[in-house]
């Protein structure tokens, strides 16, 4: 199933991804730090929602209260709980 999540408080504005059960595929960020977000997308490919949320939830970027990784964890939880 494909999902789109509108981010809040980050340089990226949107995250698109697919879930096959609880397995993550094809994560794509719109905006943000291109190289870093391509790396995040590559690292989470094929991982479970639980594993990625455990690792990324709560990470902050500089003085912001969130980060692109934290927003990805929120997006995954929201999509997985539907």
C-alpha positions as CSV (number, residue, x, y, z in Angstrom):
1,X,0.0,0.0,0.0
2,X,1.3,3.5,-0.9
3,X,1.2,6.3,1.6
4,X,1.9,10.1,1.5
5,X,2.7,12.0,4.7
6,X,3.0,15.8,4.9
7,X,5.8,16.6,7.3
8,X,5.9,19.3,9.9
9,X,8.9,21.2,11.3
10,X,11.4,19.9,8.8
11,X,13.1,21.1,5.6
12,X,11.5,18.2,3.8
13,X,7.8,18.8,3.1
14,X,6.5,15.3,2.2
15,X,7.4,11.6,2.6
16,X,6.1,9.0,0.2
17,X,6.5,5.3,0.9
18,X,5.0,1.8,0.5
19,X,4.3,-0.8,3.2
20,X,4.0,-4.5,2.5
21,X,2.5,-5.6,5.8
22,X,5.1,-4.1,8.2
23,X,8.0,-4.0,5.7
24,X,9.0,-0.6,4.3
25,X,9.7,0.0,0.6
26,X,10.5,2.9,-1.8
27,X,10.8,5.8,0.7
28,X,11.0,9.2,-1.0
29,X,11.4,12.6,0.6
30,X,10.4,15.8,-1.0
31,X,12.8,18.6,-0.1
32,X,15.4,18.4,2.7
33,X,19.0,17.4,2.5
34,X,19.1,15.3,-0.7
35,X,22.1,13.1,0.0
36,X,21.2,12.4,3.7
37,X,17.6,11.6,2.9
38,X,18.7,9.3,0.0
39,X,20.9,7.5,2.6
40,X,18.0,7.2,5.1
41,X,15.7,5.9,2.4
42,X,18.3,3.3,1.4
43,X,19.0,2.2,5.0
44,X,15.3,1.7,5.8
45,X,14.5,-0.2,2.6
46,X,13.2,-3.7,3.6
47,X,13.2,-2.9,7.3
48,X,10.2,-3.4,9.6
49,X,8.2,-0.4,10.8
50,X,9.0,-1.4,14.4
51,X,12.7,-1.5,13.8
52,X,12.8,1.9,12.0
53,X,10.6,3.6,14.6
54,X,12.7,2.3,17.4
55,X,15.8,3.8,15.8
56,X,14.5,7.1,14.5
57,X,11.7,8.3,16.8
58,X,12.7,11.3,18.8
59,X,15.7,12.3,16.8
60,X,16.0,16.1,16.6
61,X,17.7,18.2,13.9
62,X,19.7,21.2,15.4
63,X,17.3,23.3,17.5
64,X,14.2,21.8,15.9
65,X,12.0,19.5,18.0
66,X,11.9,17.0,15.2
67,X,13.9,15.7,12.2
68,X,13.2,14.0,8.9
69,X,13.9,10.7,10.5
70,X,11.5,11.5,13.4
71,X,8.9,12.5,10.9
72,X,9.4,9.3,9.0
73,X,8.8,7.3,12.2
74,X,5.6,9.3,12.7
75,X,4.5,8.6,9.1
76,X,5.2,4.9,9.4
77,X,3.3,4.6,12.7
78,X,0.3,6.5,11.2
79,X,0.2,4.3,8.1
80,X,0.8,1.0,9.9
81,X,-2.0,1.7,12.4
82,X,-4.6,2.2,9.6
